[in-house]
Amino acid sequence: MTTRRADVVVVGGGVNGASIAMHLARMGAGHILLLEKGHLASGASGRSGAMVRQHYLHPILVRMAVEASQVFHNFADAVGGDARFVHTGRLLLFSERDADAARANVAMNVAEGANIRLIPLEEAAQLAPELSLEDVALAAYEPDAGHADPIATTYAFANRARDLGAEIATGCAVTGIATTGGRVTGVETEAGLVECDAVVAVTGPWVNQLAAPLGETLAVSPIRVQMVILRRPPSLDNLSTMIIDHTTNTYMRYSDGSTTLASSMDEADISEVVNPDAYGLNADHDFITRFWGRAGRRVPGFAAATPLGGYGSLYDLTPDGNPILDASPGVKGLYWAAGFSGHGFKLSPVVGRMMAELVLHGDATGHPIRAFRASRFAEGDPLDTEHPYTGTTHQ
């Protein structure tokens, strides 16, 4: 590392850390240094499903997602570089148990500016003729949805940050946050102390490794999640629309010219607390066979798919499934951006702006960042949804 001094240090080189660094540099926050212990996107970001969508179950999240979607649709102009966004559309399927909640949520989403609508099942069959809809009671369609490349997106944010004068150092682990008199003075790294005036910790499932020595514990749990890779048969070559199947709490995302990613939204599958430094990187055999079967239930053609295995990833899960975006209550100049609960990628363009504004101005514009304060859980004021879907944590 060539520097021993920065104005703001961003800890964590995932998609949100890179976005925050870019926005800080764009806003003229001085010398910005991003530190990453591995390589960029080497944590949860690089293993993200990277879906881009607007449908959320809380109005604040809807508005943030609408803004973020606009960035992904205009990424070259808004950020620079190529996020490799693929526009696919997104079809949501509901059984009768969730039909009323879906109607209420779609109405709320539309009122908040999201491009989503309820559609007849006949239209759903036209959008994805490969589907079996016999047990589906209601469908909604989000035409602007798609997916991006999480690694390309992270590097695009980082490259733009560099263009704006930020410094990025990989292979440099932060081991602690230095304080004096209740304020940040720097970060301890494997290469020594870096002095600074502010620190933004964007370390996902590892956040409490930095918080605990300071006497703070964030309500964030490191959770292992799994993804299944299915080699599509030729009959499914044209199945590109994302399928969000709330009847089985399964989602399917077109991956490339030959494969589809399938995984779970079920709270039972998003509950395995792990050591983020030692978790199963490969999907379990029973998970692969179970979600191959679930995919085949909704898309019968997947019965002829070839499962190519799968992989494990990490969520930094909070009790309400929403992020913590906050200043430390006890250490001036320290900021937390963690607990994204599987939503971090799609919200990253907006989180970057909001956190940069919090650091520079003490608040964020456009969205009430106080709703994401770390203390909301102890205060009994989580970001709960009025109309949740049955059995799902990842909403």
C-alpha positions as CSV (number, residue, x, y, z in Angstrom):
1,M,0.0,0.0,0.0
2,T,1.4,3.4,-0.9
3,T,-0.7,5.6,1.4
4,R,-0.8,5.9,5.1
5,R,-3.4,8.7,5.1
6,A,-6.9,9.1,3.7
7,D,-9.9,11.3,4.3
8,V,-12.4,8.4,4.2
9,V,-11.7,4.7,4.2
10,V,-14.3,2.3,2.8
11,V,-13.8,-1.2,4.2
12,G,-15.1,-3.9,1.8
13,G,-14.7,-4.3,-1.9
14,G,-18.1,-5.7,-2.8
15,V,-20.6,-4.0,-5.0
16,N,-21.9,-1.7,-2.2
17,G,-18.4,-0.8,-1.0
18,A,-17.4,0.1,-4.6
19,S,-20.5,2.1,-5.1
20,I,-20.0,4.0,-1.9
21,A,-16.4,4.8,-2.8
22,M,-17.5,6.0,-6.2
23,H,-20.2,8.3,-4.8
24,L,-17.9,9.7,-2.2
25,A,-15.3,10.5,-4.8
26,R,-18.0,11.9,-7.1
27,M,-19.2,14.2,-4.3
28,G,-15.7,15.5,-3.6
29,A,-15.1,13.9,-0.2
30,G,-11.3,14.1,-0.5
31,H,-8.9,11.2,-0.7
32,I,-11.0,8.0,-0.7
33,L,-9.3,4.7,0.0
34,L,-11.2,1.4,-0.5
35,L,-9.6,-1.6,1.3
36,E,-10.5,-5.2,0.4
37,K,-8.9,-8.2,2.0
38,G,-9.3,-10.4,-1.1
39,H,-10.1,-9.2,-4.6
40,L,-13.0,-7.1,-5.6
41,A,-16.3,-8.9,-5.4
42,S,-14.6,-11.9,-3.7
43,G,-17.3,-12.2,-1.1
44,A,-21.1,-12.4,-1.4
45,S,-21.2,-9.9,-4.3
46,G,-19.4,-12.2,-6.7
47,R,-21.9,-15.0,-5.9
48,S,-25.0,-12.9,-6.2
49,G,-27.9,-13.8,-8.4
50,A,-27.7,-10.1,-9.5
51,M,-31.4,-9.7,-10.2
52,V,-32.6,-6.2,-10.9
53,R,-36.2,-5.6,-10.0
54,Q,-38.6,-3.0,-8.5
55,H,-41.1,-5.1,-6.7
56,Y,-40.7,-4.8,-2.9
57,L,-43.1,-5.1,0.0
58,H,-42.2,-1.9,1.7
59,P,-42.7,1.6,0.1
60,I,-39.2,2.8,0.9
61,L,-37.6,-0.2,-0.7
62,V,-39.9,0.2,-3.8
63,R,-38.8,3.8,-4.3
64,M,-35.1,2.9,-3.8
65,A,-35.4,0.0,-6.2
66,V,-37.1,2.1,-8.9
67,E,-34.2,4.6,-8.7
68,A,-31.6,1.8,-8.8
69,S,-33.4,0.1,-11.8
70,Q,-33.1,3.4,-13.7
71,V,-29.3,3.4,-13.1
72,F,-28.9,-0.2,-14.4
73,H,-31.0,0.6,-17.5
74,N,-28.7,3.6,-18.2
75,F,-25.5,2.3,-16.6
76,A,-23.0,3.6,-19.1
77,D,-24.2,7.1,-18.7
78,A,-25.0,7.0,-15.0
79,V,-21.8,5.2,-13.9
80,G,-19.6,4.3,-16.8
81,G,-18.5,0.9,-17.9
82,D,-20.8,-2.1,-18.5
83,A,-22.8,-3.9,-15.8
84,R,-23.8,-6.4,-18.5
85,F,-27.5,-5.8,-17.7
86,V,-29.8,-8.2,-19.5
87,H,-33.4,-7.1,-19.8
88,T,-35.6,-10.2,-19.3
89,G,-38.8,-9.2,-17.5
90,R,-40.0,-10.9,-14.4
91,L,-43.1,-13.0,-13.8
92,L,-44.4,-13.5,-10.3
93,L,-46.8,-16.4,-9.6
94,F,-49.0,-16.8,-6.5
95,S,-51.3,-19.4,-5.1
96,E,-54.6,-18.5,-3.5
97,R,-52.9,-18.2,-0.1
98,D,-51.0,-15.1,-1.2
99,A,-53.4,-13.7,-3.8
100,D,-54.7,-10.9,-1.6
101,A,-51.2,-9.9,-0.4
102,A,-50.1,-9.8,-4.0
103,R,-53.0,-7.6,-5.1
104,A,-52.2,-5.2,-2.2
105,N,-48.5,-5.2,-2.8
106,V,-48.8,-4.6,-6.6
107,A,-51.2,-1.7,-5.9
108,M,-48.7,-0.2,-3.4
109,N,-45.8,-0.7,-5.9
110,V,-47.7,1.1,-8.7
111,A,-48.5,4.0,-6.4
112,E,-44.8,4.3,-5.5
113,G,-43.7,4.4,-9.2
114,A,-42.8,0.7,-10.0
115,N,-43.6,-0.6,-13.4
116,I,-45.6,-3.8,-12.4
117,R,-49.1,-5.0,-13.1
118,L,-51.3,-7.9,-12.4
119,I,-51.9,-10.0,-15.6
120,P,-54.4,-12.7,-16.6
121,L,-53.0,-16.2,-16.5
122,E,-53.5,-16.4,-20.2
123,E,-51.0,-13.6,-20.6
124,A,-48.6,-15.3,-18.3
125,A,-48.8,-18.4,-20.5
126,Q,-48.0,-16.2,-23.5
127,L,-45.0,-14.7,-21.8
128,A,-43.6,-18.1,-20.8
129,P,-45.4,-20.9,-22.6
130,E,-43.1,-23.4,-21.0
131,L,-44.9,-22.9,-17.7
132,S,-47.4,-25.1,-16.0
133,L,-50.0,-22.8,-14.4
134,E,-52.5,-25.3,-13.1
135,D,-52.1,-24.4,-9.4
136,V,-51.5,-20.7,-9.9
137,A,-54.2,-18.3,-8.8
138,L,-52.7,-15.0,-9.7
139,A,-49.8,-13.6,-11.8
140,A,-48.0,-10.3,-11.9
141,Y,-45.5,-9.0,-14.5
142,E,-42.6,-6.6,-14.1
143,P,-41.5,-5.8,-17.6
144,D,-38.4,-3.7,-16.7
145,A,-36.7,-6.4,-14.6
146,G,-33.6,-8.3,-15.6
147,H,-30.2,-9.3,-14.3
148,A,-26.6,-8.0,-14.5
149,D,-23.1,-9.4,-13.9
150,P,-22.3,-8.8,-10.3
151,I,-18.5,-8.9,-10.8
152,A,-18.6,-6.6,-13.8
153,T,-20.8,-4.2,-11.9
154,T,-18.5,-4.1,-8.9
155,Y,-15.5,-3.4,-11.1
156,A,-17.4,-0.7,-13.0
157,F,-18.1,1.1,-9.8
158,A,-14.5,0.7,-8.7
159,N,-13.0,1.8,-12.0
160,R,-15.2,4.9,-12.0
161,A,-14.1,5.6,-8.4
162,R,-10.5,5.4,-9.5
163,D,-11.2,7.7,-12.4
164,L,-12.5,10.2,-9.9
165,G,-9.4,10.0,-7.8
166,A,-10.1,7.2,-5.3
167,E,-7.5,4.6,-4.4
168,I,-8.3,0.9,-4.2
169,A,-6.1,-1.5,-2.4
170,T,-6.9,-5.2,-2.6
171,G,-5.3,-8.0,-0.7
172,C,-5.2,-5.8,2.4
173,A,-7.3,-6.9,5.3
174,V,-8.6,-4.4,7.9
175,T,-8.1,-5.9,11.3
176,G,-9.6,-3.2,13.4
177,I,-10.8,0.4,13.7
178,A,-8.6,2.8,15.6
179,T,-10.3,5.4,17.8
180,T,-9.4,8.1,20.2
181,G,-11.8,9.9,22.5
182,G,-14.8,8.4,20.9
183,R,-14.0,9.2,17.3
184,V,-12.3,7.4,14.4
185,T,-8.6,8.0,13.9
186,G,-7.9,5.3,11.4
187,V,-8.0,1.6,10.5
188,E,-5.5,-1.1,11.5
189,T,-4.5,-3.3,8.5
190,E,-2.2,-6.1,7.8
191,A,0.1,-3.5,6.4
192,G,-0.1,-1.1,9.3
193,L,-2.2,1.9,10.4
194,V,-4.0,4.0,7.9
195,E,-5.0,7.3,9.4
196,C,-8.4,8.8,8.4
197,D,-11.3,11.0,9.5
198,A,-14.1,8.6,8.6
199,V,-14.6,4.9,8.0
200,V,-17.5,3.2,6.2
201,A,-17.6,-0.5,7.0
202,V,-19.3,-2.4,4.2
203,T,-18.2,-5.9,5.2
204,G,-21.4,-7.8,5.0
205,P,-21.4,-11.1,7.1
206,W,-18.1,-10.0,8.6
207,V,-19.3,-6.7,10.0
208,N,-19.4,-7.7,13.7
209,Q,-15.7,-8.7,13.5
210,L,-15.1,-4.9,13.3
211,A,-18.1,-3.9,15.5
212,A,-17.7,-6.1,18.5
213,P,-14.3,-4.8,19.6
214,L,-15.9,-1.4,19.7
215,G,-18.7,-2.6,22.0
216,E,-21.2,-2.6,19.2
217,T,-23.1,-5.6,17.9
218,L,-25.2,-5.2,14.8
219,A,-28.3,-7.4,14.3
220,V,-26.6,-9.2,11.4
221,S,-26.3,-13.0,11.0
222,P,-24.0,-14.7,8.4
223,I,-26.3,-17.0,6.6
224,R,-25.4,-19.6,3.9
225,V,-27.6,-19.8,0.9
226,Q,-27.4,-22.1,-2.1
227,M,-27.8,-21.8,-5.9
228,V,-28.5,-24.6,-8.3
229,I,-27.2,-24.6,-11.9
230,L,-29.5,-26.3,-14.4
231,R,-28.4,-27.0,-18.0
232,R,-31.5,-26.4,-20.0
233,P,-32.7,-28.9,-22.6
234,P,-33.3,-27.5,-26.1
235,S,-37.0,-27.2,-25.4
236,L,-36.3,-24.4,-22.9
237,D,-33.8,-22.5,-25.1
238,N,-36.2,-19.5,-25.2
239,L,-37.1,-19.4,-21.5
240,S,-35.4,-16.1,-20.5
241,T,-38.1,-14.5,-18.3
242,M,-37.3,-14.6,-14.6
243,I,-39.8,-16.8,-12.8
244,I,-40.6,-15.9,-9.1
245,D,-42.8,-18.8,-7.9
246,H,-44.3,-18.0,-4.6
247,T,-46.3,-21.2,-4.7
248,T,-43.1,-23.1,-3.9
249,N,-40.9,-20.2,-2.8
250,T,-38.5,-20.8,-5.7
251,Y,-37.0,-18.4,-8.2
252,M,-35.4,-19.2,-11.6
253,R,-33.1,-16.9,-13.4
254,Y,-31.8,-17.3,-17.0
255,S,-28.1,-17.4,-16.7
256,D,-26.6,-17.6,-20.2
257,G,-27.2,-19.4,-23.4
258,S,-27.6,-22.8,-21.8
259,T,-28.1,-22.6,-18.0
260,T,-30.7,-21.4,-15.5
261,L,-30.0,-20.5,-11.8
262,A,-32.6,-21.8,-9.4
263,S,-32.8,-21.1,-5.6
264,S,-35.0,-20.6,-2.7
265,M,-37.0,-17.8,-1.1
266,D,-38.2,-20.1,1.7
267,E,-37.3,-19.0,5.3
268,A,-36.4,-22.7,6.1
269,D,-33.6,-22.5,3.5
270,I,-32.3,-19.1,4.7
271,S,-31.5,-20.0,8.2
272,E,-28.1,-21.8,8.2
273,V,-25.9,-19.6,10.4
274,V,-22.2,-20.2,9.4
275,N,-18.7,-18.9,9.9
276,P,-18.3,-16.6,6.9
277,D,-14.6,-17.7,6.7
278,A,-15.4,-21.4,6.5
279,Y,-18.7,-22.3,4.9
280,G,-19.8,-24.8,2.2
281,L,-18.8,-23.3,-1.2
282,N,-20.7,-26.0,-3.1
283,A,-24.4,-26.7,-3.0
284,D,-25.6,-29.7,-1.1
285,H,-26.7,-32.8,-3.0
286,D,-30.2,-32.8,-1.5
287,F,-30.7,-29.1,-2.2
288,I,-29.7,-29.6,-5.8
289,T,-32.2,-32.5,-6.3
290,R,-34.9,-30.7,-4.4
291,F,-34.7,-27.5,-6.5
292,W,-34.3,-29.4,-9.7
293,G,-37.6,-31.0,-8.7
294,R,-39.2,-27.7,-7.8
295,A,-38.1,-26.1,-11.1
296,G,-39.6,-29.1,-12.9
297,R,-42.9,-28.7,-11.1
298,R,-43.4,-25.2,-12.5
299,V,-41.5,-25.7,-15.8
300,P,-42.0,-29.4,-16.8
301,G,-39.2,-29.2,-19.3
302,F,-36.7,-29.0,-16.5
303,A,-37.3,-32.7,-15.9
304,A,-35.0,-33.1,-18.9
305,A,-32.4,-30.7,-17.6
306,T,-29.0,-31.7,-16.5
307,P,-28.0,-30.4,-13.0
308,L,-24.5,-29.0,-13.1
309,G,-24.2,-28.7,-9.4
310,G,-24.4,-25.4,-7.6
311,Y,-22.7,-23.1,-5.1
312,G,-23.0,-21.6,-1.7
313,S,-23.1,-17.9,-1.0
314,L,-23.7,-15.7,2.0
315,Y,-26.4,-13.4,3.1
316,D,-25.8,-10.8,5.9
317,L,-29.3,-11.2,7.3
318,T,-31.1,-8.8,9.6
319,P,-34.3,-9.7,11.5
320,D,-36.5,-7.7,9.1
321,G,-34.6,-8.6,6.0
322,N,-33.5,-5.0,5.3
323,P,-30.1,-3.3,5.5
324,I,-28.5,-1.3,8.2
325,L,-27.4,2.1,6.9
326,D,-26.3,4.2,9.9
327,A,-23.7,6.2,11.7
328,S,-22.2,4.5,14.8
329,P,-23.9,5.7,18.0
330,G,-20.6,5.5,19.9
331,V,-17.8,6.3,17.5
332,K,-17.9,9.6,15.6
333,G,-16.8,9.2,12.0
334,L,-17.8,5.5,11.8
335,Y,-20.5,4.3,9.5
336,W,-22.2,1.0,8.9
337,A,-23.6,-0.4,5.7
338,A,-24.4,-4.0,6.2
339,G,-27.3,-6.5,6.6
340,F,-28.4,-6.4,3.0
341,S,-30.2,-9.7,3.4
342,G,-29.9,-10.6,-0.3
343,H,-31.0,-7.2,-1.6
344,G,-27.6,-5.5,-1.7
345,F,-26.8,-5.9,-5.4
346,K,-30.0,-4.4,-6.8
347,L,-30.0,-1.5,-4.4
348,S,-26.3,-0.7,-4.7
349,P,-26.5,2.3,-7.0
350,V,-28.8,4.0,-4.4
351,V,-27.1,2.8,-1.3
352,G,-23.8,4.2,-2.6
353,R,-25.4,7.6,-3.0
354,M,-27.2,7.5,0.4
355,M,-24.2,6.5,2.4
356,A,-22.0,9.1,0.7
357,E,-24.5,11.7,1.6
358,L,-24.7,10.4,5.2
359,V,-21.0,10.7,5.6
360,L,-20.8,14.2,4.1
361,H,-24.0,15.8,5.2
362,G,-25.4,13.7,8.1
363,D,-28.5,12.6,6.1
364,A,-29.5,11.3,2.7
365,T,-31.8,12.8,0.1
366,G,-34.7,11.1,-1.6
367,H,-35.2,8.3,0.9
368,P,-35.5,8.3,4.7
369,I,-32.2,6.7,5.7
370,R,-33.2,6.9,9.4
371,A,-35.6,4.0,8.7
372,F,-32.4,1.8,8.3
373,R,-30.9,2.8,11.6
374,A,-29.3,-0.1,13.5
375,S,-31.3,0.7,16.7
376,R,-34.7,0.0,15.1
377,F,-34.7,-3.6,16.3
378,A,-34.1,-2.7,19.9
379,E,-36.7,0.1,19.6
380,G,-39.3,-2.3,18.3
381,D,-39.5,-0.4,15.0
382,P,-38.4,-2.8,12.3
383,L,-39.1,-2.3,8.6
384,D,-42.0,-4.7,8.6
385,T,-44.2,-5.4,5.6
386,E,-47.9,-4.9,5.8
387,H,-48.7,-7.8,3.4
388,P,-45.9,-10.4,3.6
389,Y,-45.9,-13.5,1.4
390,T,-46.2,-16.9,3.1
391,G,-43.0,-18.5,4.4
392,T,-40.5,-16.2,2.7
393,T,-37.7,-14.3,4.4
394,H,-36.2,-12.8,1.2
395,Q,-39.0,-10.4,0.2
